[in-house]
């Protein structure tokens, strides 16, 4: 079958010999290709046991060529996967939590030891630079270590004060929800598949994951490694297929839904979950802002902006698309930032060395091109980039910096999800906060200043689920003990920390009454019992009990 997302691949490849004068430099291509990584033997191994009533195809963005033929699931295949997962869930939940957590710690070690395998897969499936692929390895290792160490504490029974202390013994238990349905996107196929599945699994759930077809091999590799670490194979099921077909089927069977993707699709997932009265968590889009204050270290801020705007070619929900710079340092900042953007090396090599890779699909390239061309036509200025690079690959686009962007332009308010950032100047911090908050999104933000106290105070005024001071996104996202998620149109719920695992559980209160009931007893009349309880309630308040 064909995929419209890569329909321009042949044309782009044909143009590969045409250089682009004055454009970003090109990193050495390297000796290995996608065909060296994705062999028929690898595909057969990773898809062994994967059922599907049809066949689908994945491609590599580097060239647009086919990577693999994969089993395609239909609604009946999804139902069967949930059946297998549901059958396995009771036995998995009966495994002591410390044993489940030990699987994650072994997985952590295997990931770090065999990271070159998954780095290759991430690169050929997403087109990103190797250093950006390594961010996924880091994030997965952090999540595995955190929940491998902390899950027993997060999930342990907790005692609470009963209605009558001593007489009422109360314990809060955490029960797994059952089978978690997970829908993960293409942009971070390792972190947003297994990284999000780990807390659900260690909480005693089984998981059915629908990864994006174009990045399915990375998710399948993660499952294989987790099974090697000791996870029973039926506990994590993977289904493949078109989102509009397989996604609703996952929502229709899940006891809880975890979704990462667009805001539009997230609303549909939320509606489907609500109709069945099951919970969901949604990490959706963003139009994230970075604020460079008057006292910022301009050189460090420019370097941080490059990381924040162009990691994974800007195809990151928490990447920066709006730069607000104080007018007193704007010229110096823009000069340094633009120079760094123009110097970024673009490349397809399966090795370290390239600063930025490819967009993932023709659809992403079309959006990026439309946003930039429309902005220029309406008066914006291109300070860097602003053009595709078919000489490198069919979906490459230069890191682009725009100035003079105004509200009527699509790039001003719509999420671009590509290597494009707009620069705006501001006079005072109140104005900067108002501009940063003038969006329905609220996922991530960044503040740069030499005064940490000022930065933290300003961060608290920003309407975003995570705010980084003197970093773009990695500091908050990588701090796995703290919650990460969005406000407004950027989603519901949180990953990481206690919220990231407890969302996959149902709280259960077990209250044992001892010695006497909560009713008239020992010969009390109703009136005497009411008097006794009134005195007791007053005493409990005087003792400052909660």
C-alpha positions in Angstrom: 0.0 0.0 0.0 1.1 3.6 -0.4 1.3 6.3 2.2 0.4 9.9 1.2 2.7 11.2 3.8 5.6 10.2 1.6 4.1 10.8 -1.8 6.8 13.3 -2.7 9.6 11.0 -1.8 10.6 10.1 -5.4 10.7 13.7 -6.6 12.8 14.7 -3.5 15.3 11.9 -4.1 15.6 12.9 -7.8 16.6 16.4 -6.7 19.3 15.2 -4.3 22.2 16.2 -6.5 21.2 19.8 -6.6 23.0 21.9 -4.0 21.4 24.8 -2.2 23.7 27.8 -2.3 24.3 29.6 1.0 22.1 27.2 3.0 22.9 25.3 6.1 25.9 23.0 5.9 25.5 19.3 5.4 27.0 16.7 7.8 28.7 13.7 6.3 26.2 11.0 5.3 27.9 8.0 6.9 28.4 4.6 5.5 25.3 2.8 6.9 21.8 3.2 5.5 18.3 2.3 6.6 18.6 -1.0 4.6 21.5 -1.9 6.8 19.4 -1.4 10.0 16.0 -2.7 9.0 16.7 -6.1 7.6 14.1 -8.7 6.7 15.4 -10.8 9.6 14.8 -7.9 12.1 11.3 -7.2 10.8 10.4 -10.9 11.1 11.8 -11.1 14.6 10.0 -8.0 15.9 6.7 -8.8 14.3 6.7 -12.5 15.4 3.4 -13.2 17.1 1.8 -9.9 15.9 -1.6 -10.6 14.4 -3.3 -8.6 11.7 -5.9 -9.2 9.1 -4.1 -7.0 6.6 -0.7 -5.5 5.7 0.6 -2.0 6.0 3.9 -0.3 5.1 6.4 1.9 6.9 8.9 4.3 5.3 12.0 6.2 6.3 11.9 10.0 6.1 15.5 10.2 5.0 14.7 8.9 1.5 10.9 8.2 1.5 11.6 4.6 0.6 9.8 1.6 2.2 11.2 0.3 5.4 9.0 -2.7 6.2 5.8 -4.6 5.5 3.9 -4.9 8.8 0.8 -6.7 10.0 -2.2 -4.3 10.0 -4.9 -4.7 12.7 -8.6 -4.3 12.2 -11.2 -3.8 14.9 -11.4 -7.5 15.4 -7.7 -7.8 15.9 -7.8 -5.0 18.5 -10.6 -6.9 20.3 -8.5 -10.1 20.3 -5.4 -8.2 21.7 -7.5 -6.8 24.5 -8.8 -10.3 25.2 -5.3 -11.6 25.6 -4.3 -8.7 27.7 -7.3 -9.0 30.0 -6.6 -12.7 30.4 -3.1 -12.0 31.5 -3.9 -9.0 33.8 -5.0 -10.9 36.9 -1.9 -13.0 37.1 0.4 -10.0 36.4 -1.4 -7.9 39.1 -0.8 -10.8 41.6 3.0 -10.5 41.1 4.4 -8.5 44.1 5.1 -4.9 43.1 8.8 -5.2 43.9 9.1 -8.0 41.4 7.3 -6.0 38.8 9.5 -3.0 39.6 12.6 -5.2 39.2 11.6 -5.8 35.5 11.9 -2.1 34.9 15.4 -1.9 36.5 16.6 -4.7 34.4 15.1 -3.0 31.3 17.0 0.2 32.3 20.3 -1.7 32.1 19.4 -3.4 28.8 18.4 -0.1 27.2 21.7 1.6 28.1 23.8 -1.5 27.0 22.0 -1.9 23.6 21.2 1.7 22.9 22.9 1.7 19.5 20.2 -0.6 18.2 17.3 1.6 19.2 19.2 4.8 18.1 19.4 3.4 14.6 15.7 2.5 14.6 14.6 5.9 15.9 16.7 7.7 13.3 15.5 5.7 10.3 11.9 5.8 11.4 11.7 9.5 12.4 14.6 11.1 10.4 15.9 12.9 13.5 19.6 13.5 14.3 21.3 10.9 16.5 21.8 13.3 19.5 18.0 14.0 19.5 17.3 10.3 19.3 19.5 9.9 22.4 17.2 12.2 24.3 14.6 9.4 24.0 17.1 6.9 25.4 17.8 9.2 28.3 14.1 9.8 29.0 13.2 6.1 29.0 16.1 5.2 31.2 15.0 7.9 33.7 11.4 6.7 33.7 12.5 3.1 34.2 14.8 3.9 37.0 12.3 6.2 38.7 9.4 3.8 38.7 11.6 0.9 39.2 12.7 2.5 42.5 9.6 4.4 43.6 6.7 2.3 42.5 6.6 0.3 45.7 6.3 3.5 47.7 3.8 5.1 45.4 1.6 2.0 45.5 1.9 0.8 49.1 -1.1 0.8 51.3 -1.5 4.0 53.3 -3.1 4.4 56.6 -5.5 7.3 57.3 -7.2 8.6 60.4 -10.6 7.1 60.7 -13.9 8.9 61.6 -13.3 7.9 65.2 -9.5 7.5 65.9 -8.5 4.1 67.3 -12.0 2.7 66.8 -11.9 3.1 63.0 -8.9 1.7 61.1 -8.7 3.0 57.5 -6.4 1.9 54.8 -6.1 3.3 51.3 -5.3 0.7 48.6 -4.3 1.2 45.0 -5.8 -1.3 42.6 -4.8 -1.5 38.9 -7.4 -0.3 36.5 -7.2 -3.4 34.3 -6.2 -3.0 30.6 -4.8 0.4 29.6 -5.2 1.4 26.0 -2.3 3.6 24.8 -2.1 5.6 21.6 1.4 6.9 21.0 2.7 9.3 18.2 5.5 9.2 15.7 7.7 12.0 16.9 9.2 10.3 20.0 8.4 6.6 19.3 10.6 5.1 22.1 9.9 7.5 24.9 6.2 8.0 24.2 5.5 4.2 23.8 7.5 2.3 26.4 8.2 5.4 28.5 4.5 6.0 29.1 3.7 2.2 29.4 6.2 1.6 32.2 4.2 3.1 35.1 1.0 1.4 33.8 2.7 -1.9 33.8 4.4 -1.7 37.1 1.1 -0.6 38.7 -0.3 -4.1 37.7 -2.1 -3.2 34.5 -1.6 -4.8 31.1 -1.3 -2.5 28.1 -2.5 -2.5 24.5 -0.5 0.1 22.5 -1.3 1.5 19.1 1.9 3.2 17.9 2.1 5.2 14.7 2.7 2.7 11.8 5.7 4.7 10.5 7.5 4.2 13.8 6.2 0.8 14.9 9.5 -0.9 14.7 10.9 1.2 17.6 7.9 0.3 19.8 8.2 -3.4 18.9 11.9 -3.3 19.7 11.1 -1.8 23.1 8.5 -4.6 23.8 11.1 -7.3 22.8 13.6 -5.8 25.2 11.1 -5.5 28.1 10.2 -9.2 27.6 13.9 -10.0 27.8 13.9 -8.1 31.1 11.2 -10.4 32.4 7.9 -9.0 31.4 5.4 -11.8 30.4 4.8 -11.4 26.7 0.9 -11.2 26.9 1.1 -8.3 29.3 2.1 -5.8 26.6 0.1 -6.1 23.3 0.8 -4.0 20.2 -1.7 -3.4 17.4 -0.9 -1.5 14.2 -3.1 0.2 11.7 -4.6 3.5 10.5 -5.5 5.9 13.4 -9.1 6.5 12.4 -9.7 2.7 12.4 -7.6 1.3 15.2 -7.7 4.3 17.6 -11.4 4.2 18.3 -11.2 0.4 18.7 -8.6 0.9 21.4 -10.7 3.5 23.2 -13.7 1.2 22.9 -12.1 -1.6 24.9 -9.7 0.1 27.3 -10.3 0.5 31.1 -8.2 3.7 30.9 -6.8 5.6 27.9 -3.4 7.2 27.5 -3.1 9.4 24.4 -0.4 11.7 23.1 -1.1 13.6 19.9 -2.9 16.5 18.4 -5.5 18.5 20.3 -8.2 17.8 17.6 -7.8 14.0 18.0 -7.4 14.3 21.8 -10.9 15.8 22.0 -12.3 12.8 20.1 -10.4 10.4 22.4 -11.8 12.2 25.5 -15.3 12.0 24.1 -15.0 8.3 23.5 -13.6 7.7 26.9 -16.3 9.8 28.6 -19.0 7.9 26.8 -17.8 4.7 28.4 -17.1 6.4 31.8 -13.4 5.5 31.7 -10.6 7.8 32.6 -8.0 9.3 30.2 -4.9 11.3 30.1 -4.1 13.5 27.1 -0.8 15.2 26.3 -1.6 17.4 23.3 -0.3 20.3 21.3 1.6 23.5 22.3 2.6 26.9 21.0 5.4 27.2 23.6 7.0 30.5 24.5 10.5 31.4 25.6 11.2 34.6 27.4 14.6 36.3 27.4 14.7 38.9 30.1 16.9 42.0 30.1 19.4 40.5 32.4 19.8 37.2 30.6 23.1 35.7 29.5 22.6 36.3 25.8 25.1 33.7 24.6 23.6 31.0 26.8 20.1 32.0 25.9 20.9 31.8 22.2 22.4 28.3 22.6 19.4 27.2 24.6 17.0 28.6 22.0 18.7 26.4 19.3 18.1 23.3 21.5 14.6 24.4 22.3 13.5 25.3 18.8 15.2 22.8 16.6 15.5 19.5 18.5 14.0 16.7 16.4 13.4 19.4 13.7 11.0 21.1 16.0 8.7 18.1 16.0 8.3 18.1 19.8 5.2 19.1 21.7 7.3 21.0 24.2 9.6 22.7 21.8 9.7 26.5 21.5 7.8 28.2 18.6 7.6 31.8 20.1 10.6 33.8 21.3 9.9 36.9 23.3 13.1 39.0 23.9 13.5 42.2 25.9 14.2 45.1 23.6 17.4 46.0 25.4 19.0 42.7 24.5 17.0 41.8 21.4 19.6 42.8 18.8 22.5 41.0 20.5 20.3 37.9 21.1 19.0 37.7 17.5 22.4 38.1 16.0 23.8 35.2 18.0 20.7 33.0 17.6 20.5 33.5 13.9 24.2 32.8 13.5 23.8 29.5 15.4 20.7 28.5 13.4 22.5 29.2 10.1 25.5 27.1 11.2 23.5 24.0 12.1 24.6 20.9 10.1 21.8 19.0 8.5 22.2 15.3 7.7 21.0 11.7 7.3 24.0 9.9 8.9 23.3 7.1 11.4 26.0 8.5 13.7 26.6 11.6 15.8 27.6 14.7 13.9 24.4 16.2 12.4 22.7 19.0 14.4 19.3 18.5 12.9 17.6 15.8 10.8 14.5 15.6 8.6 10.8 16.2 9.0 8.9 13.0 9.3 6.3 13.3 6.6 5.1 15.2 3.6 2.2 16.5 5.7 4.6 18.1 8.1 6.7 19.6 5.3 3.5 21.1 3.7 2.5 22.7 7.0 6.0 24.2 7.6 6.1 25.5 4.0 2.6 27.0 4.2 3.3 28.7 7.5 6.5 30.3 6.3 5.4 31.3 2.8 2.1 32.8 4.1 4.0 34.8 6.8 6.5 36.1 4.2 3.7 37.1 1.9 2.0 39.1 4.7 5.2 41.0 5.6 7.3 38.8 7.9 11.0 38.6 7.4 13.1 35.5 7.2 16.3 35.9 9.3 17.5 32.3 8.8 16.4 29.3 6.7 13.0 29.5 5.2 13.4 26.8 2.5 13.4 23.1 2.0 16.5 21.1 1.3 15.8 18.4 -1.3 19.5 18.1 -1.9 19.7 16.3 1.4 16.5 14.4 1.5 12.8 14.8 0.4 11.6 16.1 3.8 14.4 18.3 5.0 13.7 22.0 5.8 16.2 24.5 7.2 16.0 25.8 10.7 14.0 28.9 10.2 13.8 32.2 12.2 11.1 34.7 11.4 10.6 38.3 12.6 7.7 40.6 12.0 5.1 37.9 12.6 1.6 39.2 13.4 -1.7 37.8 14.5 -3.3 37.3 11.0 -0.5 34.9 10.1 -1.1 31.2 10.8 2.4 30.8 12.2 1.5 33.3 14.9 -1.1 31.2 16.7 -1.2 27.7 15.1 1.2 24.9 16.1 3.7 24.5 13.3 5.4 21.4 14.7 8.5 22.0 12.6 11.8 23.9 12.7 10.2 27.4 12.7 10.3 30.0 15.4 9.1 33.6 15.5 10.9 36.4 17.4 9.0 39.1 19.1 10.3 42.1 21.2 8.8 43.3 24.5 9.3 46.3 26.8 8.5 45.0 30.3 7.8 41.6 32.0 4.1 42.2 32.5 3.8 42.6 28.7 5.9 39.4 28.1 3.7 37.4 30.5 0.6 38.6 28.8 1.9 37.7 25.4 3.2 34.3 26.4 -0.2 33.5 28.0 -2.2 34.8 25.0 -2.9 31.3 23.6 -5.3 28.5 24.3 -2.3 26.1 24.7 -0.4 25.7 28.0 2.2 23.0 27.7 5.7 24.3 28.2 7.5 27.6 28.6 11.1 28.8 29.2 12.5 31.8 31.0 16.1 33.1 30.8 17.6 35.4 33.4 20.7 35.7 35.6 18.4 36.1 38.6 17.0 32.7 39.6 14.5 34.1 42.0 13.1 36.5 39.4 12.9 33.7 36.9 11.0 31.4 39.3 8.6 34.1 40.2 7.9 34.9 36.6 7.6 31.2 35.8 4.8 31.0 38.3 2.8 33.6 36.3 3.0 31.6 33.1 0.0 29.4 32.2 2.0 26.2 31.3 2.3 22.8 32.9 6.1 23.0 32.9 8.3 26.0 33.0 12.1 25.9 32.7 14.4 28.6 34.0 17.6 28.8 31.9 16.7 25.7 30.0 14.2 25.1 27.2 12.4 21.9 28.1 14.8 19.2 29.2 15.1 20.3 32.9 11.4 20.0 33.7 10.7 17.0 31.4 13.8 15.0 32.7 12.9 15.6 36.4 10.8 12.4 36.6 9.7 12.9 40.2 7.7 16.0 39.1 4.5 15.9 37.0 4.6 16.9 33.4 1.5 17.8 31.3 -0.6 20.6 29.8 -3.1 23.2 30.7 -6.0 24.4 28.5 -5.9 22.9 25.0 -2.6 21.2 25.8 -4.4 18.3 27.6 -5.5 16.6 30.7 -3.6 14.7 33.4 0.1 14.3 33.9 2.9 11.9 33.3 5.9 11.4 35.7 5.9 11.5 39.4 3.2 10.2 41.6 0.4 11.4 39.3 2.1 9.5 36.4 1.5 6.2 38.0 -1.5 6.7 40.3 -3.6 7.7 37.3 -3.3 4.1 36.2 -4.9 2.9 39.5 -8.2 3.1 41.3 -8.1 4.2 44.9 -9.9 1.9 47.3 -10.7 2.7 50.9 -11.0 -0.2 53.4 -12.4 0.9 56.8 -12.6 -1.5 59.7 -14.7 -0.5 62.7 -13.6 -1.9 66.1 -15.1 -2.2 69.6 -18.3 -0.3 69.0 -20.3 0.6 65.9 -21.0 4.0 64.6 -24.5 3.8 66.1 -26.2 3.8 69.5 -24.7 1.0 71.6 -24.0 -0.2 75.2 -27.6 0.8 76.1 -27.4 4.4 74.7 -30.5 6.0 73.5 -30.5 7.9 70.2 -30.3 11.1 72.2 -27.3 10.0 74.3 -25.5 8.7 71.2 -26.0 12.1 69.5 -24.7 13.9 72.6 -21.7 11.5 72.7 -20.8 12.1 69.1 -21.2 15.9 69.5 -18.7 15.9 72.4 -16.4 13.7 70.4 -16.5 16.0 67.3 -15.7 19.0 69.5 -12.8 17.1 71.1 -11.3 16.1 67.8 -11.3 19.7 66.6 -9.7 20.8 69.9 -7.0 18.2 69.4 -6.4 19.6 65.9 -7.1 16.3 64.2 -7.8 16.4 60.5 
